[in-house]
Amino acid sequence: MTTIGNGSGTREFAGKRALVTGGSRGIGAAIVRQLLDAGAEVLTTARSATSTVPEGAAFVQADVRTRAGAEAIAATAREVLGGVDVLVHNAGGAQPYKGASDIPDEVWQEALDLNFLASVRLDSLLVPAMRERRQGMIVHVSSAAVPTASPQFLHYVAAKAALESYSRGMALELAPFGVRVNTVSPGKTATPGGEETRELWARVAPGENDAAAPSPTGSTTPLGRDGQPDDIANAVLFLASDRASWLTGSNLFVDGGEFPRG
């Protein structure tokens, strides 16, 4: 898979300090690898100790769902990197339920903590320094499924919808300070976590995940294949780069044309 901006040997993130949450596998790991290849210093996070963090990245074990976890991540970023120029909120996820009425209160709260409030808390700790320096790039990873509001994942898509509104508002607030805020919304992507979730969805709600007719390759996307982690990482790095210097408050769908939007 070709990575963004490096085919000509450029290192467009040289001298940049990047923090990527949830970077031990899948999309997060692809973002970390591409940032490293483009010359950035990278710190990444996961809830559990892991040996799958891309080589060359620093790592902190912390739970982004809690204020204490956000504080530990921010403190490590200041200690290891000396600050953050590029902040990528990638950590997220949820398990499907048979329907919206089957989702317990505590699961709603967990979905909000992981998919929305984690970004709010970490931003509150790291954005003030970006404002003071009058530079910084923030990318929130949402989901292309938000417009469909699937009942089986309503806790997840509702939290991501909140994240998208928050991202647009932060973009407006921070624009005068030279800090850009954008969103990337992935569609069906071939990752270990994604495959586990789709298998569970097929068990709890048979047929609900098969609305689109598969292509000859077996994919339900109009482009005929599922996304790869590097497809999403390409979009993240573009939005975080100087090539997107006049983009803020945007939401880039990277879904092979699978999901409708207005």
Accessible surface in RSA format (square Angstrom, percent):
REM  Atomic radii and reference values for relative SASA: ProtOr
REM  Chains: A
REM  Algorithm: Lee & Richards
REM  Probe-radius: 1.40
REM  Slices: 20
REM RES _ NUM      All-atoms   Total-Side   Main-Chain    Non-polar    All polar
REM                ABS   REL    ABS   REL    ABS   REL    ABS   REL    ABS   REL
RES MET A   1   127.09  65.8  49.90  33.0  77.19 183.8  44.73  38.0  82.36 109.1
RES THR A   2   109.27  77.7  96.13  97.5  13.15  31.3  66.35  89.1  42.92  64.9
RES THR A   3    34.95  24.9  28.51  28.9   6.44  15.4  16.54  22.2  18.41  27.8
RES ILE A   4    29.61  16.8  23.30  17.4   6.31  15.2  29.61  21.3   0.00   0.0
RES GLY A   5    29.76  36.7   0.00   N/A  29.76  36.7  20.66  56.7   9.10  20.4
RES ASN A   6    28.62  19.7  16.34  15.8  12.29  29.6  16.57  39.9  12.05  11.6
RES GLY A   7    77.69  95.8   0.00   N/A  77.69  95.8  40.10 110.0  37.60  84.2
RES SER A   8    97.21  82.1  54.02  72.1  43.18  99.5  56.95 121.3  40.26  56.4
RES GLY A   9    60.72  74.9   0.00   N/A  60.72  74.9  36.93 101.3  23.79  53.3
RES THR A  10    68.41  48.7  59.95  60.8   8.46  20.2  62.90  84.5   5.51   8.3
RES ARG A  11   141.34  59.3 124.69  63.6  16.65  39.7  49.83  68.1  91.51  55.5
RES GLU A  12    58.52  33.6  26.95  20.4  31.57  75.2  30.64  59.3  27.88  22.8
RES PHE A  13     2.44   1.2   2.44   1.5   0.00   0.0   2.44   1.5   0.00   0.0
RES ALA A  14    61.87  56.9  41.19  63.6  20.68  47.0  41.71  58.7  20.16  53.4
RES GLY A  15    70.57  87.0   0.00   N/A  70.57  87.0  41.39 113.6  29.19  65.4
RES LYS A  16    50.21  24.5  50.09  30.7   0.12   0.3  20.73  18.7  29.49  31.4
RES ARG A  17    48.33  20.3  48.33  24.6   0.00   0.0  12.88  17.6  35.44  21.5
RES ALA A  18     0.00   0.0   0.00   0.0   0.00   0.0   0.00   0.0   0.00   0.0
RES LEU A  19     0.00   0.0   0.00   0.0   0.00   0.0   0.00   0.0   0.00   0.0
RES VAL A  20     0.00   0.0   0.00   0.0   0.00   0.0   0.00   0.0   0.00   0.0
RES THR A  21     4.52   3.2   4.52   4.6   0.00   0.0   2.39   3.2   2.14   3.2
RES GLY A  22    21.19  26.1   0.00   N/A  21.19  26.1  15.09  41.4   6.09  13.7
RES GLY A  23     0.00   0.0   0.00   N/A   0.00   0.0   0.00   0.0   0.00   0.0
RES SER A  24    17.38  14.7  16.43  21.9   0.95   2.2   0.00   0.0  17.38  24.3
RES ARG A  25   120.64  50.7 112.17  57.2   8.47  20.2  47.35  64.7  73.29  44.4
RES GLY A  26    14.89  18.4   0.00   N/A  14.89  18.4   7.00  19.2   7.89  17.7
RES ILE A  27    28.34  16.1  25.11  18.7   3.23   7.8  25.11  18.1   3.23   8.8
RES GLY A  28     0.61   0.7   0.00   N/A   0.61   0.7   0.00   0.0   0.61   1.4
RES ALA A  29     4.21   3.9   4.21   6.5   0.00   0.0   4.21   5.9   0.00   0.0
RES ALA A  30     0.13   0.1   0.13   0.2   0.00   0.0   0.13   0.2   0.00   0.0
RES ILE A  31     0.00   0.0   0.00   0.0   0.00   0.0   0.00   0.0   0.00   0.0
RES VAL A  32     0.00   0.0   0.00   0.0   0.00   0.0   0.00   0.0   0.00   0.0
RES ARG A  33   111.41  46.8 110.27  56.2   1.14   2.7  48.79  66.7  62.62  38.0
RES GLN A  34     0.74   0.4   0.74   0.5   0.00   0.0   0.74   1.6   0.00   0.0
RES LEU A  35     0.66   0.4   0.66   0.5   0.00   0.0   0.66   0.5   0.00   0.0
RES LEU A  36    35.19  19.6  25.03  17.9  10.16  25.5  25.36  17.8   9.83  26.5
RES ASP A  37    80.88  56.7  67.22  66.9  13.66  32.3  17.10  40.3  63.77  63.6
RES ALA A  38     0.00   0.0   0.00   0.0   0.00   0.0   0.00   0.0   0.00   0.0
RES GLY A  39    13.79  17.0   0.00   N/A  13.79  17.0   1.06   2.9  12.73  28.5
RES ALA A  40     7.69   7.1   0.04   0.1   7.64  17.4   0.18   0.3   7.51  19.9
RES GLU A  41    95.46  54.8  90.27  68.3   5.19  12.4  40.62  78.6  54.84  44.8
RES VAL A  42     4.30   2.8   0.00   0.0   4.30  10.4   0.00   0.0   4.30  11.7
RES LEU A  43     0.32   0.2   0.32   0.2   0.00   0.0   0.32   0.2   0.00   0.0
RES THR A  44     0.00   0.0   0.00   0.0   0.00   0.0   0.00   0.0   0.00   0.0
RES THR A  45     0.98   0.7   0.98   1.0   0.00   0.0   0.00   0.0   0.98   1.5
RES ALA A  46    16.46  15.1  10.30  15.9   6.15  14.0  16.46  23.2   0.00   0.0
RES ARG A  47   118.12  49.6  97.47  49.7  20.65  49.2  25.80  35.3  92.33  56.0
RES SER A  48    72.68  61.4  70.06  93.5   2.62   6.0  37.31  79.5  35.37  49.5
RES ALA A  49    79.08  72.7  55.72  86.0  23.36  53.1  56.17  79.1  22.91  60.7
RES THR A  50    49.78  35.4  17.83  18.1  31.96  76.2  21.09  28.3  28.70  43.4
RES SER A  51   116.10  98.1  75.62 100.9  40.48  93.3  54.87 116.8  61.23  85.8
RES THR A  52    82.25  58.5  64.25  65.1  18.00  42.9  68.79  92.4  13.46  20.3
RES VAL A  53    29.08  19.1  13.04  11.8  16.05  38.7  13.04  11.3  16.05  43.5
RES PRO A  54    12.77   9.3   1.96   1.8  10.80  39.3  11.87   9.8   0.89   5.5
RES GLU A  55   171.14  98.3 142.27 107.6  28.87  68.7  62.73 121.3 108.41  88.5
RES GLY A  56    65.67  81.0   0.00   N/A  65.67  81.0  35.81  98.3  29.86  66.9
RES ALA A  57    19.00  17.5   0.00   0.0  19.00  43.2   0.77   1.1  18.24  48.3
RES ALA A  58    33.13  30.5  21.40  33.0  11.74  26.7  30.96  43.6   2.17   5.7
RES PHE A  59    65.87  33.0  36.89  22.9  28.98  75.4  36.89  22.4  28.98  82.9
RES VAL A  60    19.41  12.8  15.86  14.4   3.55   8.5  19.41  16.9   0.00   0.0
RES GLN A  61   102.26  57.2  78.30  57.2  23.96  57.0  20.08  42.7  82.17  62.3
RES ALA A  62    10.70   9.8   0.97   1.5   9.73  22.1   9.77  13.8   0.93   2.5
RES ASP A  63    37.01  25.9  32.91  32.8   4.10   9.7  19.38  45.6  17.63  17.6
RES VAL A  64    10.05   6.6   9.73   8.8   0.32   0.8   9.74   8.5   0.31   0.8
RES ARG A  65    58.25  24.5  54.88  28.0   3.38   8.0   8.90  12.2  49.35  29.9
RES THR A  66    58.69  41.7  54.83  55.6   3.86   9.2  54.88  73.7   3.81   5.8
RES ARG A  67   106.32  44.6 101.70  51.8   4.62  11.0  52.88  72.3  53.45  32.4
RES ALA A  68    71.29  65.5  62.31  96.2   8.98  20.4  64.13  90.3   7.16  19.0
RES GLY A  69     6.33   7.8   0.00   N/A   6.33   7.8   5.92  16.2   0.41   0.9
RES ALA A  70     1.45   1.3   0.87   1.3   0.59   1.3   1.45   2.0   0.00   0.0
RES GLU A  71    82.84  47.6  77.62  58.7   5.22  12.4  24.88  48.1  57.96  47.3
RES ALA A  72    43.60  40.1  34.28  52.9   9.32  21.2  42.64  60.1   0.95   2.5
RES ILE A  73     0.16   0.1   0.16   0.1   0.00   0.0   0.16   0.1   0.00   0.0
RES ALA A  74     0.53   0.5   0.53   0.8   0.00   0.0   0.53   0.7   0.00   0.0
RES ALA A  75    52.55  48.3  47.27  72.9   5.28  12.0  49.18  69.3   3.37   8.9
RES THR A  76    28.29  20.1  27.41  27.8   0.88   2.1  12.56  16.9  15.73  23.8
RES ALA A  77     0.00   0.0   0.00   0.0   0.00   0.0   0.00   0.0   0.00   0.0
RES ARG A  78   119.93  50.4 109.17  55.7  10.75  25.6  55.70  76.1  64.22  38.9
RES GLU A  79   150.06  86.2 115.81  87.6  34.26  81.6  46.13  89.2 103.93  84.9
RES VAL A  80    73.82  48.6  47.41  42.9  26.42  63.7  52.57  45.7  21.26  57.7
RES LEU A  81    14.91   8.3   3.24   2.3  11.67  29.3   4.98   3.5   9.93  26.7
RES GLY A  82    54.59  67.3   0.00   N/A  54.59  67.3  27.55  75.6  27.04  60.6
RES GLY A  83     9.25  11.4   0.00   N/A   9.25  11.4   9.25  25.4   0.00   0.0
RES VAL A  84     5.35   3.5   1.26   1.1   4.09   9.9   1.26   1.1   4.09  11.1
RES ASP A  85     8.68   6.1   8.61   8.6   0.07   0.2   3.31   7.8   5.37   5.4
RES VAL A  86     0.10   0.1   0.10   0.1   0.00   0.0   0.10   0.1   0.00   0.0
RES LEU A  87     0.00   0.0   0.00   0.0   0.00   0.0   0.00   0.0   0.00   0.0
RES VAL A  88     0.10   0.1   0.10   0.1   0.00   0.0   0.10   0.1   0.00   0.0
RES HIS A  89     9.29   5.1   7.31   5.1   1.98   5.1   4.49   4.6   4.80   5.6
RES ASN A  90    21.42  14.8  12.90  12.5   8.52  20.5   0.07   0.2  21.35  20.6
RES ALA A  91    23.61  21.7  11.28  17.4  12.33  28.0  15.40  21.7   8.21  21.7
RES GLY A  92    37.11  45.8   0.00   N/A  37.11  45.8   3.13   8.6  33.97  76.1
RES GLY A  93    27.95  34.5   0.00   N/A  27.95  34.5  25.22  69.2   2.74   6.1
RES ALA A  94    21.61  19.9   1.71   2.6  19.90  45.3  13.58  19.1   8.03  21.3
RES GLN A  95    95.84  53.6  92.20  67.4   3.64   8.7  48.13 102.5  47.71  36.2
RES PRO A  96     6.50   4.7   0.00   0.0   6.50  23.6   0.00   0.0   6.50  40.4
RES TYR A  97    58.78  27.4  56.92  32.4   1.86   4.8  35.39  26.6  23.39  28.8
RES LYS A  98   151.64  74.0 140.67  86.3  10.97  26.1  83.73  75.4  67.91  72.3
RES GLY A  99    14.82  18.3   0.00   N/A  14.82  18.3  14.82  40.7   0.00   0.0
RES ALA A 100    35.06  32.2  26.36  40.7   8.70  19.8  26.52  37.3   8.54  22.6
RES SER A 101   115.98  98.0  73.07  97.5  42.91  98.8  58.91 125.5  57.07  80.0
RES ASP A 102    74.01  51.8  56.73  56.5  17.28  40.9  18.04  42.4  55.97  55.8
RES ILE A 103    11.16   6.4   0.00   0.0  11.16  26.9   0.29   0.2  10.87  29.5
RES PRO A 104    47.88  34.9  36.18  33.0  11.71  42.6  47.88  39.5   0.00   0.0
RES ASP A 105   122.07  85.5 113.13 112.6   8.94  21.1  34.88  82.1  87.19  87.0
RES GLU A 106   121.76  69.9 110.17  83.3  11.59  27.6  63.18 122.2  58.58  47.8
RES VAL A 107    30.64  20.2  29.79  27.0   0.85   2.0  30.45  26.5   0.19   0.5
RES TRP A 108    74.51  29.9  74.51  36.1   0.00   0.0  64.49  34.4  10.02  16.3
RES GLN A 109    89.59  50.1  88.46  64.6   1.13   2.7  41.58  88.5  48.00  36.4
RES GLU A 110    87.55  50.3  84.38  63.8   3.17   7.5  13.87  26.8  73.68  60.2
RES ALA A 111     4.09   3.8   0.87   1.3   3.21   7.3   3.60   5.1   0.49   1.3
RES LEU A 112    56.98  31.7  56.98  40.8   0.00   0.0  56.98  40.0   0.00   0.0
RES ASP A 113    23.44  16.4  23.44  23.3   0.00   0.0   0.65   1.5  22.78  22.7
RES LEU A 114    15.86   8.8  13.34   9.5   2.53   6.4  13.34   9.4   2.53   6.8
RES ASN A 115     2.39   1.6   0.00   0.0   2.39   5.8   1.18   2.8   1.21   1.2
RES PHE A 116    39.39  19.7  39.39  24.4   0.00   0.0  39.39  23.9   0.00   0.0
RES LEU A 117    47.00  26.2  47.00  33.6   0.00   0.0  47.00  33.0   0.00   0.0
RES ALA A 118     9.14   8.4   7.24  11.2   1.90   4.3   7.32  10.3   1.82   4.8
RES SER A 119     6.56   5.5   6.37   8.5   0.19   0.4   0.00   0.0   6.56   9.2
RES VAL A 120    44.14  29.0  43.24  39.1   0.91   2.2  43.24  37.6   0.91   2.5
RES ARG A 121    52.61  22.1  51.77  26.4   0.84   2.0  10.06  13.8  42.55  25.8
RES LEU A 122     2.89   1.6   2.89   2.1   0.00   0.0   2.89   2.0   0.00   0.0
RES ASP A 123     1.23   0.9   1.08   1.1   0.14   0.3   1.02   2.4   0.21   0.2
RES SER A 124    58.69  49.6  34.22  45.7  24.47  56.4  45.36  96.6  13.32  18.7
RES LEU A 125    36.81  20.5  26.54  19.0  10.27  25.8  29.08  20.4   7.74  20.8
RES LEU A 126     8.91   5.0   6.27   4.5   2.64   6.6   6.70   4.7   2.21   6.0
RES VAL A 127     7.87   5.2   7.87   7.1   0.00   0.0   7.87   6.8   0.00   0.0
RES PRO A 128    73.80  53.8  67.69  61.7   6.11  22.2  69.63  57.5   4.17  25.9
RES ALA A 129    47.49  43.7  42.33  65.3   5.16  11.7  45.21  63.7   2.28   6.0
RES MET A 130     0.27   0.1   0.27   0.2   0.00   0.0   0.27   0.2   0.00   0.0
RES ARG A 131    75.21  31.6  72.04  36.7   3.18   7.6  15.20  20.8  60.01  36.4
RES GLU A 132   151.24  86.8 121.45  91.9  29.79  70.9  50.39  97.5 100.85  82.3
RES ARG A 133    82.03  34.4  54.70  27.9  27.33  65.1  54.91  75.0  27.12  16.4
RES ARG A 134   140.46  59.0 126.43  64.5  14.03  33.4  52.73  72.1  87.73  53.2
RES GLN A 135    84.01  47.0  83.97  61.4   0.04   0.1  21.53  45.8  62.48  47.4
RES GLY A 136     2.85   3.5   0.00   N/A   2.85   3.5   0.88   2.4   1.97   4.4
RES MET A 137    16.41   8.5  16.41  10.9   0.00   0.0   2.69   2.3  13.72  18.2
RES ILE A 138     1.18   0.7   0.34   0.3   0.84   2.0   0.34   0.2   0.84   2.3
RES VAL A 139     0.80   0.5   0.80   0.7   0.00   0.0   0.80   0.7   0.00   0.0
RES HIS A 140     0.08   0.0   0.08   0.1   0.00   0.0   0.08   0.1   0.00   0.0
RES VAL A 141     8.10   5.3   8.06   7.3   0.03   0.1   8.06   7.0   0.03   0.1
RES SER A 142     3.52   3.0   0.00   0.0   3.52   8.1   0.00   0.0   3.52   4.9
RES SER A 143    10.62   9.0  10.29  13.7   0.33   0.8   2.50   5.3   8.12  11.4
RES ALA A 144     0.00   0.0   0.00   0.0   0.00   0.0   0.00   0.0   0.00   0.0
RES ALA A 145    23.36  21.5  23.12  35.7   0.24   0.5  23.12  32.6   0.24   0.6
RES VAL A 146    21.88  14.4  15.90  14.4   5.97  14.4  15.90  13.8   5.97  16.2
RES PRO A 147    67.07  48.9  27.63  25.2  39.44 143.4  39.09  32.3  27.97 173.8
RES THR A 148    61.67  43.9  32.52  33.0  29.15  69.5  37.14  49.9  24.53  37.1
RES ALA A 149    47.91  44.0  39.42  60.8   8.48  19.3  39.42  55.5   8.48  22.5
RES SER A 150    18.33  15.5  14.88  19.9   3.45   7.9  17.07  36.4   1.26   1.8
RES PRO A 151    69.94  51.0  69.62  63.5   0.32   1.2  69.94  57.7   0.00   0.0
RES GLN A 152    13.45   7.5  13.45   9.8   0.00   0.0   0.00   0.0  13.45  10.2
RES PHE A 153    17.75   8.9  17.75  11.0   0.00   0.0  17.75  10.8   0.00   0.0
RES LEU A 154    52.89  29.5  52.89  37.8   0.00   0.0  52.89  37.1   0.00   0.0
RES HIS A 155     0.91   0.5   0.56   0.4   0.35   0.9   0.56   0.6   0.35   0.4
RES TYR A 156    40.76  19.0  40.76  23.2   0.00   0.0  18.16  13.6  22.60  27.9
RES VAL A 157     4.45   2.9   3.86   3.5   0.58   1.4   3.93   3.4   0.52   1.4
RES ALA A 158    41.46  38.1  28.94  44.7  12.52  28.5  35.16  49.5   6.30  16.7
RES ALA A 159     0.01   0.0   0.00   0.0   0.01   0.0   0.00   0.0   0.01   0.0
RES LYS A 160     5.48   2.7   5.48   3.4   0.00   0.0   0.79   0.7   4.69   5.0
RES ALA A 161    39.10  35.9  35.48  54.8   3.62   8.2  36.66  51.6   2.43   6.4
RES ALA A 162    32.67  30.0  22.03  34.0  10.63  24.2  30.10  42.4   2.57   6.8
RES LEU A 163     2.11   1.2   2.11   1.5   0.00   0.0   2.11   1.5   0.00   0.0
RES GLU A 164    17.85  10.2  17.54  13.3   0.31   0.7   2.11   4.1  15.74  12.9
RES SER A 165    62.03  52.4  52.65  70.3   9.38  21.6  31.31  66.7  30.72  43.0
RES TYR A 166    41.36  19.3  30.38  17.3  10.98  28.6  38.17  28.7   3.19   3.9
RES SER A 167     2.28   1.9   2.28   3.0   0.00   0.0   1.24   2.6   1.04   1.5
RES ARG A 168   118.85  49.9 117.84  60.1   1.01   2.4  52.75  72.1  66.10  40.1
RES GLY A 169    36.98  45.6   0.00   N/A  36.98  45.6  31.11  85.4   5.88  13.2
RES MET A 170    27.38  14.2  26.33  17.4   1.05   2.5  12.65  10.8  14.73  19.5
RES ALA A 171     1.62   1.5   1.62   2.5   0.00   0.0   1.62   2.3   0.00   0.0
RES LEU A 172   144.64  80.6 132.35  94.7  12.29  30.9 133.02  93.4  11.62  31.3
RES GLU A 173    95.38  54.8  81.25  61.5  14.13  33.6  35.79  69.2  59.59  48.7
RES LEU A 174     0.32   0.2   0.32   0.2   0.00   0.0   0.32   0.2   0.00   0.0
RES ALA A 175    49.00  45.1  30.56  47.2  18.44  42.0  34.33  48.3  14.67  38.9
RES PRO A 176    89.13  65.0  65.29  59.5  23.84  86.7  78.46  64.8  10.66  66.3
RES PHE A 177    55.06  27.5  54.74  33.9   0.31   0.8  55.06  33.4   0.00   0.0
RES GLY A 178    43.45  53.6   0.00   N/A  43.45  53.6  29.44  80.8  14.01  31.4
RES VAL A 179     0.42   0.3   0.00   0.0   0.42   1.0   0.00   0.0   0.42   1.2
RES ARG A 180    28.35  11.9  28.08  14.3   0.28   0.7  19.19  26.2   9.16   5.6
RES VAL A 181     0.00   0.0   0.00   0.0   0.00   0.0   0.00   0.0   0.00   0.0
RES ASN A 182     1.24   0.9   1.24   1.2   0.01   0.0   0.01   0.0   1.24   1.2
RES THR A 183     3.16   2.2   3.16   3.2   0.00   0.0   0.59   0.8   2.57   3.9
RES VAL A 184     0.00   0.0   0.00   0.0   0.00   0.0   0.00   0.0   0.00   0.0
RES SER A 185     0.00   0.0   0.00   0.0   0.00   0.0   0.00   0.0   0.00   0.0
RES PRO A 186    13.80  10.1   8.80   8.0   5.01  18.2   8.80   7.3   5.01  31.1
RES GLY A 187    12.72  15.7   0.00   N/A  12.72  15.7   3.93  10.8   8.79  19.7
RES LYS A 188    39.20  19.1  29.10  17.9  10.11  24.1  18.03  16.2  21.17  22.6
RES THR A 189     7.88   5.6   4.95   5.0   2.93   7.0   4.46   6.0   3.41   5.2
RES ALA A 190    37.34  34.3  26.83  41.4  10.51  23.9  28.03  39.5   9.31  24.7
RES THR A 191    18.16  12.9  15.03  15.2   3.13   7.5   8.76  11.8   9.40  14.2
RES PRO A 192    70.38  51.3  60.88  55.5   9.50  34.5  69.53  57.4   0.85   5.3
RES GLY A 193    22.08  27.2   0.00   N/A  22.08  27.2  20.30  55.7   1.77   4.0
RES GLY A 194    18.58  22.9   0.00   N/A  18.58  22.9  15.87  43.6   2.70   6.1
RES GLU A 195    73.81  42.4  73.81  55.8   0.00   0.0  36.10  69.8  37.71  30.8
RES GLU A 196    99.74  57.3  93.13  70.5   6.61  15.7  45.96  88.9  53.78  43.9
RES THR A 197    30.16  21.5  30.16  30.6   0.00   0.0  16.77  22.5  13.39  20.2
RES ARG A 198    46.92  19.7  43.95  22.4   2.98   7.1  25.84  35.3  21.09  12.8
RES GLU A 199   103.63  59.5  97.92  74.1   5.72  13.6  36.10  69.8  67.54  55.1
RES LEU A 200    43.70  24.3  43.70  31.3   0.00   0.0  43.70  30.7   0.00   0.0
RES TRP A 201    37.96  15.2  37.96  18.4   0.00   0.0  37.96  20.2   0.00   0.0
RES ALA A 202    55.53  51.1  46.66  72.0   8.87  20.2  47.83  67.4   7.70  20.4
RES ARG A 203   164.73  69.2 137.05  69.9  27.69  65.9  72.18  98.6  92.55  56.1
RES VAL A 204    45.94  30.2  32.76  29.7  13.18  31.8  39.68  34.5   6.26  17.0
RES ALA A 205     6.90   6.3   2.47   3.8   4.42  10.1   6.74   9.5   0.16   0.4
RES PRO A 206   106.72  77.8  85.99  78.4  20.73  75.4  87.79  72.5  18.93 117.7
RES GLY A 207    51.94  64.0   0.00   N/A  51.94  64.0  28.55  78.3  23.39  52.4
RES GLU A 208    96.97  55.7  79.19  59.9  17.78  42.3   8.52  16.5  88.45  72.2
RES ASN A 209    38.40  26.5  27.35  26.4  11.06  26.6   6.84  16.5  31.56  30.5
RES ASP A 210   103.81  72.7  84.20  83.8  19.61  46.4  28.51  67.1  75.30  75.1
RES ALA A 211   106.88  98.3  62.54  96.5  44.34 100.9  74.04 104.3  32.84  87.0
RES ALA A 212    42.90  39.4  30.94  47.8  11.95  27.2  38.98  54.9   3.92  10.4
RES ALA A 213    88.28  81.2  63.03  97.3  25.25  57.4  68.40  96.3  19.88  52.7
RES PRO A 214    90.91  66.3  71.52  65.2  19.38  70.5  71.52  59.1  19.38 120.5
RES SER A 215    27.31  23.1  13.60  18.2  13.71  31.6  20.76  44.2   6.54   9.2
RES PRO A 216   149.43 108.9 104.19  95.0  45.24 164.5 117.68  97.2  31.75 197.3
RES THR A 217   104.29  74.2  64.83  65.7  39.46  94.0  74.11  99.5  30.18  45.6
RES GLY A 218    55.20  68.1   0.00   N/A  55.20  68.1  30.78  84.5  24.42  54.7
RES SER A 219     8.37   7.1   4.06   5.4   4.31   9.9   7.75  16.5   0.62   0.9
RES THR A 220    24.32  17.3  15.86  16.1   8.46  20.2  16.35  22.0   7.97  12.0
RES THR A 221     5.18   3.7   1.83   1.9   3.35   8.0   2.09   2.8   3.08   4.7
RES PRO A 222   100.24  73.1  58.39  53.2  41.85 152.1  71.47  59.0  28.77 178.8
RES LEU A 223   142.17  79.2 115.99  83.0  26.18  65.8 118.68  83.3  23.48  63.2
RES GLY A 224    13.07  16.1   0.00   N/A  13.07  16.1  11.28  30.9   1.80   4.0
RES ARG A 225   121.21  50.9 115.95  59.1   5.26  12.5  59.59  81.4  61.62  37.3
RES ASP A 226    38.83  27.2  33.56  33.4   5.26  12.4   7.95  18.7  30.87  30.8
RES GLY A 227    16.33  20.1   0.00   N/A  16.33  20.1  13.42  36.8   2.91   6.5
RES GLN A 228    69.06  38.6  69.06  50.5   0.00   0.0  15.76  33.5  53.31  40.4
RES PRO A 229    23.66  17.2  23.66  21.6   0.00   0.0  23.66  19.5   0.00   0.0
RES ASP A 230    25.08  17.6  24.17  24.1   0.91   2.2   0.93   2.2  24.15  24.1
RES ASP A 231    24.85  17.4  20.28  20.2   4.57  10.8   9.86  23.2  14.99  15.0
RES ILE A 232     1.05   0.6   1.05   0.8   0.00   0.0   1.05   0.8   0.00   0.0
RES ALA A 233     0.00   0.0   0.00   0.0   0.00   0.0   0.00   0.0   0.00   0.0
RES ASN A 234    36.84  25.4  36.48  35.2   0.37   0.9  14.86  35.8  21.98  21.2
RES ALA A 235     8.88   8.2   3.95   6.1   4.92  11.2   8.64  12.2   0.23   0.6
RES VAL A 236     0.62   0.4   0.62   0.6   0.00   0.0   0.62   0.5   0.00   0.0
RES LEU A 237     0.13   0.1   0.13   0.1   0.00   0.0   0.13   0.1   0.00   0.0
RES PHE A 238    60.63  30.3  60.63  37.6   0.00   0.0  60.63  36.8   0.00   0.0
RES LEU A 239     2.85   1.6   1.68   1.2   1.17   2.9   1.68   1.2   1.17   3.2
RES ALA A 240     0.43   0.4   0.43   0.7   0.00   0.0   0.43   0.6   0.00   0.0
RES SER A 241     3.17   2.7   0.58   0.8   2.59   6.0   3.17   6.8   0.00   0.0
RES ASP A 242   104.59  73.3  92.96  92.5  11.63  27.5  35.35  83.2  69.23  69.0
RES ARG A 243   126.29  53.0  92.07  46.9  34.22  81.5  75.63 103.4  50.65  30.7
RES ALA A 244     2.07   1.9   0.00   0.0   2.07   4.7   2.07   2.9   0.00   0.0
RES SER A 245    77.69  65.6  59.05  78.8  18.64  42.9  29.00  61.8  48.69  68.2
RES TRP A 246   249.24 100.0 228.47 110.6  20.77  48.8 201.32 107.3  47.92  77.7
RES LEU A 247    67.30  37.5  66.47  47.6   0.84   2.1  66.97  47.0   0.33   0.9
RES THR A 248    58.43  41.6  35.98  36.5  22.46  53.5  35.98  48.3  22.46  33.9
RES GLY A 249    26.17  32.3   0.00   N/A  26.17  32.3  10.22  28.0  15.95  35.7
RES SER A 250    32.80  27.7  22.26  29.7  10.54  24.3  30.31  64.5   2.49   3.5
RES ASN A 251    47.50  32.8  22.98  22.2  24.52  59.0  18.10  43.6  29.40  28.4
RES LEU A 252    68.98  38.4  66.53  47.6   2.45   6.2  68.98  48.4   0.00   0.0
RES PHE A 253    43.02  21.5  24.92  15.4  18.09  47.1  24.92  15.1  18.09  51.8
RES VAL A 254    34.01  22.4  27.53  24.9   6.48  15.6  30.76  26.7   3.26   8.8
RES ASP A 255     9.95   7.0   1.83   1.8   8.12  19.2   6.18  14.6   3.76   3.8
RES GLY A 256    21.77  26.9   0.00   N/A  21.77  26.9  10.68  29.3  11.09  24.8
RES GLY A 257    44.58  55.0   0.00   N/A  44.58  55.0  23.75  65.2  20.83  46.6
RES GLU A 258    41.49  23.8  18.76  14.2  22.73  54.1   5.64  10.9  35.85  29.3
RES PHE A 259    40.98  20.5  36.57  22.6   4.41  11.5  37.10  22.5   3.88  11.1
RES PRO A 260    95.64  69.7  83.25  75.9  12.39  45.0  94.47  78.0   1.17   7.3
RES ARG A 261   109.95  46.2  74.10  37.8  35.85  85.4  33.40  45.6  76.56  46.4
RES GLY A 262   123.89 152.8   0.00   N/A 123.89 152.8  77.43 212.5  46.47 104.1
END  Absolute sums over single chains surface
CHAIN  1 A    11657.6       8667.8       2989.8       6790.3       4867.4
END  Absolute sums over all chains
TOTAL         11657.6       8667.8       2989.8       6790.3       4867.4
